[in-house]
Amino acid sequence: MRGETVKKANRLRAGRTTVALVAAGVLAAGIPAASAATTATAPRIDLKVLVLDDGGSAVEALVAQLKSIGLPYQTVKLNDAGRQTVDAAFLSDTVSGRPRAKFQGVVAPNEIPFGSADAPEQTALAAYEKTFGIRQIDAYTWAHPEVGLDYTDQNGGWAGVLDGATTQVTADGKAGPFNYLDGTVPFEDNSALVSESYGYAGHPRDGYTSYLTAPTGGSLVGSYTHDGRTELVVTFAYNQYQEQFKVLARGMVEWLTQGVHLGQSRNYFAVHVDDVFAPDARWDTAANCTPGDFDCAGGSGQTSDIRMTAADAQYAAQWEQTNGFTLDLLYNAGSGEEWKAENGGTDALTAQLLADKAKFRWENHTYTHEFLGCVQDTTTVPWTCAKNADGSTKWVSRSDISGQITNNYNWGVQKGLPVDRTELVTGEHSGLKTLPQQPQDNPNLAGGLLDAGVKWTGSDNSREPQQRAVGQALTVPRYPMNVYYNVGRAAEMTDEYNWIYTSKADGGSGICEDNPTSTCLPAPLDTATGYQTHIVPQEAGTALRHVLGNDPRPHYVHQSNLAEERILYPVLDKVLGDYRGLFADSAPVVNLRQRDIGTELGRQATWAKAVEDGKVTAYRIGTAVTVQAPSGVVAPITAPEGTQQQQLLGTTVFGTPYAGQRSAWSSPGLLQAAITLKLPA
């Protein structure tokens, strides 16, 4: 037995040796001799970014981008008294006789982060960047000769507020780091009362290549090569939430890392339509509540329910085809059967949706949308959890939970819906903890999910933004869109929006005054025009920022929003229209279903933990890249077109194309202990 163990260990060591030799550039299958010779003399450059943080919003924004895509970084807080000294020993050393650059790029607040050109740390940083060919982003500076630009008062320069301006990506930008953009980059203008972005547009001097120009001419973003170093110069202010930064951030990172780095990014968008087949209650504009809800006294029967028609279903399918986008329909079959029985025994909506079933994605939303947490006591407002005789909480049973899930799934299978047993969203995300009434999950929920074969269950991102386990299932946080479940018409939507977001003095509920995270409208919106002029651009802008944040979480709305005036479509049209006006065809919207979203969120979290724990080693030597991560952890990697992954007996094409690069979640090949990539020459 011991001899067999030794043989296995020797075989594994042999596999590791093969990887190490390839990484070092020794001649091997798939690596030309010339590349091997070049790599043999090249320094090692670790795939990590150095962040010199002055506490400003520009550096903070770039850190948020690095974090969101999974790119490792190390921060030096410039204003901390006991911080590290940035000297030659901090920046580089020697590993196995080979010079090592500890950072592949530098994010700095400006061109002189240490205050003066002759400061010892500034001198050490400049020497490091020159020696190893390391690039630096000057996160926010002004136009002046030291960054390769004329002053703003020379040669048509300009300085001022950029709110609402439309800037232009230059030919060099589109051929280089911003090749994923169509050409124009608009700057946000969310309020006429606040200046949101200030900038300096200067005329380029020798050594400066402009990537983004202001409407008045002059450059706002460009690379400046001088003294053997190259800096990306940014001369407008921004923060991590602004659309213009999110649009440009990908290119800034690709420029900084020269197109090779850990982490990957996609622009995700998915929309869940809840309560399909079921009717939704309607907002009462006189009572300022929704009859049928527990907190709406009286008014029952005074408003009609909202339910899609067959024509609405046909329109949804046509809209999908026109926009190249698939909606996820979350259905309640039992609620639909109840509606059918109460309305003459026929249902044109169900017939139409089943006829077009292959045009949509379908997901289980439970049979009758029952609340699956504690048994609700609705004699109080707000409701409370009912109690057993001994004072303990009365819970919905495991069998009732699994029955709601399984009955709905079986109905879908019988009707030929392409539904996945592993995916679920419970009604109101019930069963999961609901504050303040139900501070814990229904203890029967995990067992009910297991019985029904559920692996992914939707949760409300506004309550629980992080994925977590529920027994053997994982949550998939969903963004609620501010297109309410209880409205089918724009005027109703605006009326309810006014109730929530105006002060008591202006006739609203005052909720916005009492909630520190909310802001009141300066005046109520016009119910005839407010939806199109205010709510649609607000909600589309919020959704687009999610899309641009490498965030796969789905958004959710309700079937009522596809009925009557079909008020959801203006929001979706603006999200997709604005997106396609910004991005080239190489960067399409990625529209995933829930199980794939859950998988992506899990990978992102696992990777972030491995990086945080210091368990990832990655470096580049010439044209060879080596990545080592803990067993079972897949690594996100981005590299140029033409990159190959070394396998035991040859190479394979690495990754999939997106936004002008290739990227993938990667694992070592057979008998390999590390991922090894061969970059194009």
C-alpha positions in Angstrom: 0.0 0.0 0.0 2.8 2.4 0.9 4.6 1.7 -2.4 1.4 2.5 -4.3 1.1 5.8 -2.5 4.7 6.7 -3.4 4.0 6.0 -7.0 0.9 8.2 -7.0 2.8 11.0 -5.4 5.6 10.7 -8.0 3.0 10.9 -10.8 1.5 14.1 -9.2 4.9 15.6 -8.8 5.6 14.9 -12.5 2.4 16.7 -13.4 3.4 19.8 -11.3 6.9 19.8 -12.9 5.4 19.9 -16.4 3.4 22.9 -15.4 6.3 24.7 -13.8 8.5 24.1 -16.9 6.0 25.5 -19.2 5.4 28.5 -17.0 9.1 29.2 -16.9 9.2 29.2 -20.7 11.1 25.9 -21.3 10.5 24.5 -24.7 7.3 22.3 -24.6 4.4 21.3 -26.7 2.6 24.4 -28.0 5.4 27.0 -27.2 7.7 28.0 -30.0 11.4 28.1 -29.2 11.6 31.9 -29.8 8.9 32.5 -27.2 10.5 30.2 -24.7 13.8 32.1 -25.1 12.1 35.4 -24.5 10.2 34.1 -21.5 13.4 32.6 -20.0 14.9 36.1 -19.6 11.7 38.0 -18.7 10.9 39.2 -15.2 8.0 37.8 -13.3 5.1 40.2 -13.0 2.5 39.3 -10.4 -1.1 39.8 -11.4 -2.1 42.3 -8.7 -2.8 46.0 -8.7 -1.3 48.5 -6.3 -3.8 51.1 -5.2 -2.5 54.4 -3.7 -5.6 55.7 -1.9 -6.1 59.3 -1.0 -9.7 58.8 0.1 -11.1 60.5 -3.0 -14.1 59.3 -5.0 -12.1 58.6 -8.2 -9.8 56.0 -6.5 -12.7 54.6 -4.7 -14.5 54.1 -8.0 -11.6 52.2 -9.5 -11.3 50.0 -6.4 -15.0 49.2 -6.7 -14.4 48.1 -10.3 -11.4 45.9 -9.4 -13.4 44.3 -6.6 -16.5 43.7 -8.8 -14.6 41.8 -11.5 -12.4 39.9 -9.0 -9.0 41.5 -9.8 -6.7 41.3 -6.7 -5.3 44.6 -5.4 -3.4 45.9 -2.4 -4.1 49.3 -0.9 -1.8 51.8 0.6 -3.7 54.5 2.4 -1.7 57.6 1.7 -3.1 59.6 4.6 -2.5 56.9 7.3 0.4 57.8 9.6 1.6 54.2 10.0 1.3 53.1 6.4 3.8 51.1 4.4 6.7 53.0 2.8 6.5 52.6 -1.0 10.1 51.9 -1.8 12.0 49.6 -4.1 11.8 46.7 -1.6 8.0 47.1 -1.3 7.5 47.2 -5.1 9.9 44.4 -6.3 12.2 41.6 -5.3 13.7 38.4 -6.7 12.1 35.0 -6.8 14.3 31.9 -7.7 16.8 34.2 -9.3 14.3 36.1 -11.4 13.3 39.7 -10.8 9.7 40.1 -9.7 7.4 43.0 -10.0 4.8 42.6 -7.2 2.2 44.7 -9.0 1.1 44.7 -12.7 -0.4 48.2 -12.5 -0.8 51.2 -10.2 -3.9 53.2 -9.5 -2.9 56.6 -8.2 -5.0 59.6 -7.3 -3.0 61.8 -9.7 0.3 62.0 -11.5 2.3 62.7 -8.3 0.6 60.8 -5.5 3.5 61.5 -3.1 3.4 65.2 -3.4 6.5 66.1 -5.4 8.5 64.7 -8.3 11.6 64.4 -6.2 10.0 62.7 -3.1 11.8 59.4 -2.4 8.6 57.3 -2.8 7.7 59.1 -6.0 11.2 58.4 -7.3 11.0 54.7 -6.3 7.6 54.4 -8.0 8.8 56.0 -11.2 11.9 53.7 -11.4 9.7 50.7 -10.7 7.3 51.5 -13.5 10.1 52.2 -15.9 12.1 49.1 -15.1 9.2 46.6 -15.4 6.9 48.4 -17.9 4.2 49.0 -15.4 1.3 51.4 -16.2 -0.3 53.9 -13.9 -3.8 55.4 -13.9 -4.0 59.0 -12.7 -7.5 58.7 -11.4 -8.3 62.5 -11.5 -6.1 65.4 -12.4 -6.3 68.6 -14.3 -5.0 69.6 -17.8 -1.4 70.8 -17.7 1.9 70.0 -19.4 3.1 67.5 -16.7 0.3 65.1 -17.9 0.9 65.8 -21.6 -1.9 68.4 -22.1 -1.9 72.2 -22.7 -3.5 74.3 -20.0 -7.3 74.7 -20.4 -6.8 78.4 -21.5 -4.6 77.4 -24.4 -5.4 76.0 -27.9 -9.1 75.7 -27.4 -9.0 74.1 -23.9 -11.9 74.2 -21.6 -12.9 73.6 -18.0 -16.4 73.3 -16.6 -19.4 71.2 -15.6 -20.0 68.2 -17.8 -23.5 67.3 -16.7 -25.6 66.2 -19.7 -22.6 66.5 -22.1 -22.0 63.9 -24.8 -18.3 62.9 -25.2 -16.8 61.0 -28.1 -14.4 58.0 -28.0 -11.6 58.7 -30.5 -10.4 56.4 -33.2 -7.4 55.5 -31.0 -9.8 54.7 -28.2 -11.9 52.5 -30.3 -8.9 50.7 -31.7 -7.4 50.3 -28.3 -8.8 49.9 -24.7 -12.3 51.2 -25.5 -13.0 49.0 -28.5 -16.1 47.6 -26.9 -17.9 51.0 -27.2 -19.9 52.4 -30.1 -18.4 55.9 -29.8 -20.4 58.3 -27.7 -20.4 58.4 -23.9 -23.0 60.7 -22.3 -22.5 62.2 -18.9 -25.3 61.9 -16.3 -27.5 64.9 -15.4 -29.8 63.8 -12.6 -30.5 67.1 -11.1 -30.5 70.7 -12.3 -29.8 71.8 -8.8 -26.5 69.9 -8.4 -23.2 69.9 -10.4 -22.4 66.3 -10.7 -19.2 66.1 -12.8 -16.5 68.7 -13.4 -13.8 68.3 -16.0 -10.8 69.8 -17.8 -10.3 69.4 -21.5 -6.8 70.2 -22.7 -5.1 70.0 -26.1 -2.7 67.0 -26.4 1.1 67.5 -26.5 3.8 65.1 -27.8 3.5 61.7 -26.2 -0.2 62.0 -25.5 -2.8 59.9 -27.2 -6.4 61.0 -26.7 -9.1 58.3 -26.1 -12.1 60.5 -25.1 -12.8 64.1 -26.2 -15.1 66.7 -24.7 -17.9 68.4 -26.8 -15.8 71.5 -27.0 -12.7 69.7 -28.1 -9.7 68.7 -26.1 -9.1 65.4 -24.3 -10.7 64.1 -21.1 -9.0 60.6 -21.1 -5.8 59.6 -22.8 -2.4 57.9 -22.4 0.7 59.9 -21.8 4.1 58.3 -22.5 7.2 60.1 -21.2 10.5 59.2 -19.4 10.0 55.5 -20.2 6.6 55.4 -18.4 3.0 55.5 -19.5 0.0 57.0 -17.5 -3.7 57.0 -18.2 -4.7 60.6 -17.6 -8.3 61.2 -16.5 -9.3 64.9 -16.2 -12.9 64.7 -15.1 -14.4 63.9 -11.6 -16.5 60.9 -11.1 -17.7 58.3 -8.5 -18.4 54.6 -8.7 -22.2 55.0 -9.3 -22.1 57.3 -12.3 -23.0 55.8 -15.6 -20.1 57.5 -17.5 -17.6 55.9 -15.2 -19.2 52.5 -15.4 -19.1 52.7 -19.2 -15.4 53.6 -19.3 -14.2 51.5 -16.3 -13.7 48.3 -18.3 -11.4 50.0 -20.7 -9.5 51.7 -17.9 -8.8 48.3 -16.3 -7.8 46.7 -19.7 -5.4 49.6 -20.4 -3.9 49.3 -16.9 -3.3 45.6 -17.0 -2.4 45.5 -20.7 -5.3 43.1 -21.3 -4.1 40.3 -19.0 -5.5 40.0 -15.5 -7.4 37.9 -13.0 -11.2 38.5 -13.0 -13.7 38.8 -15.7 -16.8 41.0 -16.4 -20.0 40.6 -18.3 -23.0 43.0 -18.7 -25.9 41.0 -17.3 -29.6 41.7 -17.5 -32.5 39.3 -16.7 -36.1 40.2 -15.9 -38.5 37.9 -13.9 -42.2 38.5 -14.4 -44.0 37.2 -11.3 -47.6 36.0 -10.8 -48.1 34.8 -14.4 -51.7 33.3 -14.7 -52.7 34.9 -11.4 -54.5 38.3 -11.1 -52.9 41.1 -9.1 -54.8 43.5 -6.8 -55.0 47.2 -7.9 -53.9 50.3 -6.1 -56.8 52.5 -4.9 -56.0 56.1 -5.8 -58.6 57.5 -3.4 -57.8 55.3 -0.4 -54.0 55.3 -1.0 -53.7 51.6 -0.4 -54.5 48.3 -2.1 -57.8 46.7 -1.3 -57.3 43.1 -0.2 -54.0 43.9 1.5 -53.9 43.5 5.3 -53.1 47.2 5.8 -55.9 48.5 3.6 -59.0 49.1 5.7 -62.2 48.7 3.7 -62.4 49.3 -0.1 -62.7 45.6 -0.9 -64.2 45.1 -4.3 -63.9 48.8 -5.2 -61.1 48.2 -7.6 -60.8 45.5 -10.3 -57.9 43.1 -10.3 -55.2 43.3 -13.0 -54.6 40.3 -15.3 -52.9 39.9 -18.6 -55.0 39.1 -21.7 -54.2 36.9 -24.7 -53.3 40.1 -26.6 -50.8 41.0 -23.9 -49.2 37.6 -24.2 -48.9 38.0 -27.9 -47.4 41.4 -27.5 -44.8 40.0 -25.0 -43.7 37.3 -27.5 -43.4 39.9 -30.3 -41.5 42.3 -28.0 -39.0 39.6 -27.2 -38.4 38.8 -30.8 -38.0 42.4 -31.8 -35.5 43.1 -28.9 -33.6 39.7 -28.9 -34.3 39.4 -25.2 -36.0 36.6 -23.2 -38.3 37.2 -20.3 -38.6 34.8 -17.4 -42.3 34.0 -16.7 -42.8 32.9 -13.0 -46.1 31.1 -13.0 -48.8 30.2 -10.5 -50.9 27.5 -12.2 -53.3 27.0 -9.3 -54.2 30.7 -9.2 -54.8 30.5 -13.0 -57.1 27.5 -12.6 -59.0 29.4 -9.9 -59.5 32.4 -12.1 -60.6 30.1 -14.9 -63.3 28.5 -12.7 -64.6 31.8 -11.6 -64.8 33.2 -15.1 -66.8 30.8 -17.2 -64.4 27.9 -17.4 -62.3 29.3 -20.2 -59.0 31.2 -20.2 -57.6 32.8 -23.4 -54.5 34.0 -21.6 -53.4 30.5 -20.6 -54.2 29.1 -24.0 -52.1 31.8 -25.7 -49.1 31.5 -23.3 -49.1 27.7 -23.7 -49.2 28.1 -27.5 -46.1 30.4 -27.2 -44.5 28.5 -24.4 -41.2 27.9 -26.2 -40.7 31.7 -26.7 -40.3 32.3 -22.9 -38.3 30.9 -20.0 -40.5 29.5 -17.3 -40.0 29.3 -13.5 -41.9 27.8 -10.6 -43.6 30.5 -8.4 -45.7 27.9 -6.4 -49.2 26.7 -7.2 -51.4 29.3 -5.5 -48.8 31.9 -4.3 -49.4 30.9 -0.7 -47.4 32.6 2.1 -44.9 29.8 3.1 -43.4 31.3 6.3 -45.2 31.5 9.6 -49.0 31.2 9.6 -50.1 34.9 9.4 -52.4 36.4 11.9 -54.1 39.2 9.9 -56.2 40.5 12.8 -53.5 43.1 13.4 -51.9 45.7 11.2 -49.2 44.9 10.3 -49.7 41.2 10.4 -48.0 39.0 13.0 -47.0 35.4 13.3 -49.7 33.2 14.8 -48.8 31.2 17.9 -49.3 27.7 19.1 -50.9 27.0 22.5 -47.5 26.8 24.0 -46.5 30.3 22.6 -44.2 29.0 19.9 -44.5 30.2 16.3 -47.0 28.4 14.1 -45.2 27.5 10.9 -46.5 26.4 7.5 -45.6 22.7 7.3 -42.9 21.0 5.3 -45.5 19.0 3.3 -47.5 22.1 2.5 -44.3 23.8 1.2 -43.3 20.9 -0.9 -46.9 20.5 -2.2 -47.1 24.1 -3.4 -43.8 23.6 -5.3 -44.4 20.1 -6.6 -48.0 20.7 -7.7 -47.0 23.8 -9.7 -44.0 22.0 -11.3 -46.1 18.9 -12.2 -48.7 21.2 -13.9 -46.0 22.8 -15.9 -44.5 19.4 -17.0 -48.0 18.2 -18.0 -48.5 21.3 -20.2 -45.1 21.0 -21.8 -43.5 24.0 -20.2 -39.7 24.1 -20.3 -39.5 24.4 -16.6 -36.5 23.4 -14.4 -37.3 21.6 -11.2 -34.2 23.1 -9.5 -35.4 26.8 -9.8 -38.0 28.4 -7.6 -39.2 31.8 -6.3 -41.8 31.5 -3.5 -44.7 34.0 -3.4 -43.4 37.2 -1.7 -40.1 35.3 -1.2 -42.0 33.8 1.7 -40.5 31.1 3.9 -37.3 33.2 4.0 -37.0 35.5 7.0 -39.2 38.6 6.8 -38.4 41.4 9.1 -39.7 42.5 11.5 -42.4 39.9 11.9 -40.4 36.8 11.0 -36.7 37.2 11.9 -35.8 33.6 10.8 -36.5 31.2 8.0 -39.4 28.9 8.3 -37.6 25.8 9.8 -39.6 23.7 7.5 -38.5 25.5 4.3 -35.1 23.8 3.8 -36.8 20.4 4.0 -39.6 21.4 1.7 -37.1 22.7 -0.9 -35.2 19.4 -0.6 -38.3 17.3 -1.1 -39.2 19.3 -4.3 -35.7 19.1 -5.8 -35.1 22.9 -5.5 -31.4 24.1 -5.6 -32.0 27.8 -6.4 -34.6 29.9 -4.6 -35.2 33.6 -5.3 -34.7 36.2 -2.5 -35.3 39.9 -2.3 -32.1 41.8 -2.8 -33.4 44.8 -0.9 -33.6 42.6 2.2 -30.8 40.1 1.6 -28.2 41.2 -1.1 -25.9 38.3 -0.5 -26.4 34.7 -1.6 -26.8 32.2 1.2 -27.7 28.6 1.9 -31.1 27.4 2.8 -30.4 23.8 3.6 -29.0 22.4 0.4 -30.4 25.2 -1.8 -28.9 28.6 -2.4 -30.7 31.9 -2.7 -30.6 34.1 -5.8 -31.1 37.7 -4.7 -33.4 39.7 -7.1 -33.6 43.4 -7.6 -37.2 44.8 -7.2 -38.0 47.3 -9.9 -40.0 50.4 -9.0 -42.8 49.4 -11.3 -45.3 48.2 -8.7 -47.2 44.9 -8.6 -50.5 46.7 -8.1 -50.6 48.9 -11.1 -51.4 48.4 -14.8 -51.7 52.1 -15.9 -49.2 54.9 -15.8 -51.5 57.3 -13.9 -52.0 54.7 -11.1 -48.2 54.0 -11.0 -47.5 57.8 -10.7 -50.2 58.2 -8.0 -48.7 55.5 -5.8 -45.2 56.8 -6.5 -46.3 60.2 -5.3 -47.8 58.7 -2.2 -44.5 57.1 -1.3 -42.1 59.8 -2.4 -43.7 63.1 -1.4 -43.9 64.7 2.0 -47.0 64.9 4.1 -47.1 68.7 3.4 -47.4 67.9 -0.3 -50.1 65.3 0.3 -47.9 62.2 0.5 -47.4 59.5 3.1 -44.3 61.1 4.5 -42.5 57.8 4.2 -39.7 59.5 2.4 -39.2 61.9 5.3 -39.0 59.1 7.9 -36.6 56.9 5.9 -33.0 58.0 6.0 -32.2 56.1 2.7 -35.0 57.9 0.8 -35.4 61.3 -0.7 -38.7 63.2 -1.1 -39.7 64.6 -4.5 -39.6 68.4 -4.6 -43.2 68.3 -5.7 -45.7 65.6 -6.7 -45.4 64.3 -10.2 -48.1 65.1 -12.8 -50.1 61.8 -13.0 -50.6 62.4 -16.8 -46.9 62.8 -17.6 -44.8 61.8 -14.5 -44.4 58.2 -15.4 -42.7 58.8 -18.8 -40.8 61.9 -17.8 -39.5 60.9 -14.3 -40.2 57.3 -13.3 -39.1 55.6 -16.6 -35.7 57.3 -16.8 -35.1 56.9 -13.1 -35.8 53.1 -13.1 -34.1 52.5 -16.4 -31.0 54.3 -15.1 -30.9 52.3 -11.9 -31.3 49.0 -13.9 -28.6 50.0 -16.4 -26.1 50.7 -13.5 -26.8 47.2 -12.3 -26.1 45.9 -15.9 -22.8 47.7 -16.0 -21.7 46.4 -12.6 -20.8 42.8 -13.5 -23.9 41.9 -11.4 -25.9 39.0 -12.7 -28.8 39.4 -10.2 -32.1 39.4 -11.9 -34.7 42.2 -11.7 -38.3 41.3 -10.9 -41.7 42.9 -11.8 -45.2 41.4 -12.1 -47.6 40.3 -14.8 -49.7 43.3 -14.1 -47.0 45.5 -15.6 -47.4 43.6 -19.0 -51.2 44.2 -18.9 -53.5 47.1 -19.7 -51.1 50.0 -20.6 -48.1 47.6 -20.5 -46.1 50.1 -18.5 -43.0 47.9 -18.1 -42.0 48.1 -21.7 -40.9 51.8 -21.8 -38.5 51.0 -18.9 -37.1 47.9 -20.7 -36.9 49.7 -24.0 -34.9 52.5 -22.5 -32.5 50.1 -20.7 -31.8 48.1 -23.8 -31.9 51.1 -26.1 -29.4 53.1 -24.0 -27.2 50.0 -23.7 -27.1 49.4 -27.4 -26.4 53.0 -28.0 -23.3 52.7 -25.8 -21.8 49.3 -26.6 -20.5 47.6 -29.7 -21.8 44.2 -30.9 -18.8 42.6 -29.2 -20.3 43.3 -25.8 -24.0 42.1 -25.9 -26.2 41.9 -22.9 -25.9 38.5 -21.2 -29.4 37.2 -20.4 -29.1 34.2 -18.0 -31.7 32.0 -16.3 -31.8 31.7 -12.6 -29.7 28.6 -12.1 -26.9 30.1 -14.1 -27.2 33.4 -12.2 -27.0 31.4 -9.0 -23.9 29.6 -10.2 -22.2 32.9 -11.2 -22.9 34.5 -7.9 -21.5 31.5 -6.1 -18.3 31.5 -8.2 -17.8 35.2 -7.6 -18.2 34.8 -3.8 -15.9 31.8 -3.6 -13.2 33.5 -5.7 -13.4 36.7 -3.7 -12.9 34.7 -0.5 -9.9 32.9 -1.9 -8.3 36.2 -3.0 -9.1 37.8 0.4 -7.5 34.9 2.2 -4.3 35.2 0.1 -4.7 31.7 -1.4 -4.3 32.8 -5.1 -0.9 33.0 -6.8 -0.8 34.4 -10.3 1.9 35.9 -12.5 3.1 36.6 -16.0 6.5 35.7 -17.3 6.9 36.9 -20.9 4.1 35.3 -22.9 3.3 32.7 -20.2 0.7 33.2 -17.5 0.4 30.9 -14.4 -2.6 30.9 -12.0 -2.8 28.7 -8.9 -5.9 28.6 -6.7 -7.2 26.3 -4.0 -8.6 23.0 -5.1 -12.2 23.3 -6.3 -11.9 27.1 -6.8 -12.3 28.1 -10.4 -10.4 31.2 -11.4 -11.8 34.1 -13.6 -9.1 35.2 -16.1 -9.1 37.7 -18.9 -6.6 37.7 -21.8 -6.3 38.9 -25.4 -7.6 37.1 -28.4 -5.3 34.4 -29.6 -4.5 33.2 -26.0 -4.1 29.4 -25.6 -4.4 27.2 -22.5 -1.7 24.7 -22.0 -3.0 21.1 -21.5 -1.0 18.0 -20.8 -0.5 17.1 -24.4 -1.0 20.4 -26.2 -3.0 23.6 -26.2 -6.7 24.6 -26.5 -8.2 27.9 -27.3 -8.7 29.8 -24.0 -12.0 31.3 -22.9 -14.9 32.9 -24.8 -14.9 36.3 -26.6 -16.5 39.3 -24.9 -15.9 43.0 -25.3 -12.8 42.5 -27.4 -11.1 40.1 -25.0 -11.3 36.4 -24.1 -12.3 35.4 -20.6 -13.5 32.4 -18.6 -13.8 30.7 -15.3 -10.9 28.3 -15.6 -9.5 25.2 -13.9 -6.2 23.4 -14.3 -6.1 20.7 -17.0 -5.6 17.0 -16.4 -2.7 16.2 -13.9 -1.9 19.9 -13.7 -1.7 21.9 -10.5 -2.0 25.3 -12.1 -3.6 27.0 -15.1 -1.1 28.0 -17.7 -1.9 30.3 -20.6 0.2 31.1 -23.6 -0.4 34.7 -24.7 -0.1 35.8 -28.4 3.3 37.0 -29.2 
